[in-house]
Amino acid sequence: MPKRWRIATHDPVRVSALGRAAGIPAVVAQLLIGRGICDADVAREFLDAKLSGLRDPEELPGAVQAAELLHQAIRAGRRITVYGDYDADGMTATAIMLLCLKQLGAKADFYIPNRIDEGYGLNHEALRTIADQGGDVVVTVDCGVASIAEAETAAELGLTLIVTDHHQTTDARPSVAALVHPGLPERPYPFAGLCGAAVALKVAWAVCQQASEAKRVSEAMRNFLMQAVGLAAIGTVADVVPLVDENRILVRHGLSCLRHYPTPGLLALEQVTGLDKKPVLDGEDVAFMIAPRLNAAGRLGQAPLAIELLTTDSPERARKLAEFIHGLNEQRQTLERSVYRAANKLAQELGDPSRISALVLADRGWHPGVIGIVAGRLAEQFHRPAVLISLDELGVKPGTGSGRSVPGFNLHAALTACGQHLLSHGGHEAAAGLTIREAAIEAFRNDFCIYAERNISPDDRQAELFVDAETPLTALTHQTVRQIESLAPFGHGNRRPVFCTSEVRLAEPPKRIGATGRHLSLRLEQHGVTMRAVAFGGGDWEQDLLGASGPLAVAFKPVINSFRGRQTVEMHLTDWRASDST
């Protein structure tokens, strides 16, 4: 089913007024108003995104208490274990905390549960292992706020447990020495949207203040914190939290820190991906190049190697680890393609997509580390919530599932409503995981689809593309696109602006590009102006575009492409249709 284009309307008077008051170009004022920013002071604050805009850690509930406990543990020579998570947010959070502790001379190590064998979060056996190996203090990052029973086990083992997390909470709280969380209703923080790495950064900042006995930290600690801002930027982008408020500040300055304060591992990762050749990094570089490689290590059970990559001080070791993790990402892509083909075939066999309220697909042999990615691709393709379940080859262990949602549908609430069929589940509105007995899948599928049918309105069943404005290709000058770039970093909550135009023709046949032909390269012409366009993931459009008669309407994101020292404006195509069907 084609997407419905929703093209924003604009009031020229408001645009002109904001432009004059804030001293910004009209195109920037127009885009800011479309994002709900109409006040000149708020506009300037948004565009400036000064590092000084980060709130002091003392404002974050539990951060100072956790820092005091950690500082005391360091001075007492107690062994501290950082207990993290296997995704990019959890890895960067682990690296921040571990580097902080070692910077201050702590006896510190880390523990990352195996994604396949242990699953997410604190578990009893891991805590027993940590205690048996001489651990004294456990500080979680990116997990722990829902670990009620595990906190009791930690207490029984004599472990001091400090929890830092950002995930959705329940009414119950674990009994711990300190709990750091930006979203606790009983202790509100001005911005609840921090990721796990950002929370870890705040705690590390507070620990450095404790060690310095002052708000202003030493030069060595300041350099570490700038390095940590770069790591937190990766976690922020990778965890797809809204790029507003503190998150925008972290990513804006973190991208610069990745260049000026890189760890040897991140420097090596930039080199193996070719990012070192770019004059500056942007949010998309993190989202599509750095984060997927870190996530690949976690998805394939090699998260500890990614932590080592992020924390090693050896350039030689960093290079070897970066090359290995780069290879893991290629392996992940192969697995993903295989699972996608099989899952897409199952989805197509269900019949008319418009009659399907949700997808619940299961099979043996699907690697549990990639089913979440495939669920996301299917959710986008069919514009339906999608849950993929990897079944145990021998039929002995429960199935492992991963789901992705669509706008307007709360996946976490849906799983909770169908919880009687599940052994466990967790996550948030957009993404979630579950375990289920094979015998319960059919009943779960029926109830999940019924819930989706009742909770997704008819209007929400058609994918919608928000378009910021219509513009001819002649308006896409270097100056205009540079002005648009002032809204960066782009990502969730501050997406890269989308424009549309009509009466466009193919200047030459489109060509598939990329190792697997998933992408498409085009040259588009309008009123004598020709411009290159790339459709990422649009390889399957090739034949339809060649078969289209008459001019086209296209929706796209304008970008500046830098290649061999030359900069040109090009379009990232997001959708297209015949001009007469707009």
Secondary structure by P-SEA (a helix, b strand, c coil): cbbbbbbbbbcaaaaaaaaaaacccaaaaaaaaaaccccaaaaaaaaacccccccccccccaaaaaaaaaaaaaaaccbbbbbbbccaaaaaaaaaaaaaaaaacccccccccccccccccccaaaaaaaaaacccbbbbccccccaaaaaaaaaaaccbbbbbbbcccccccccccccccccccccccccccccaaaaaaaaaaaaaaaaaccccccaaaaaaaaaaaaaaaaaaaaacccccaaaaaaaaaaaaaaaccccaaaaaaaaaacccccccccccccccccaaaaaaaaaaccaaaaaaaaccccaaaaaaaaaaaaaaaaaaaaaaaaaaaaaaaaaaaccccccccbbbbbbcccccccaaaaaaaaaaacccbbbbbbccccccccbbbbbcccccccaaaaaaaacccccccccccccccccccccaaaaaaaaaaaaaaacccccccbbbbbbccccccccccaaaaaaaacccccccccccbbbbbcccccccbbbbbcccccbbbbccccccbbbbbbbcccccaaaaaaacccbbbbbbbbbbbbcccbbbbbbbcccccccccc
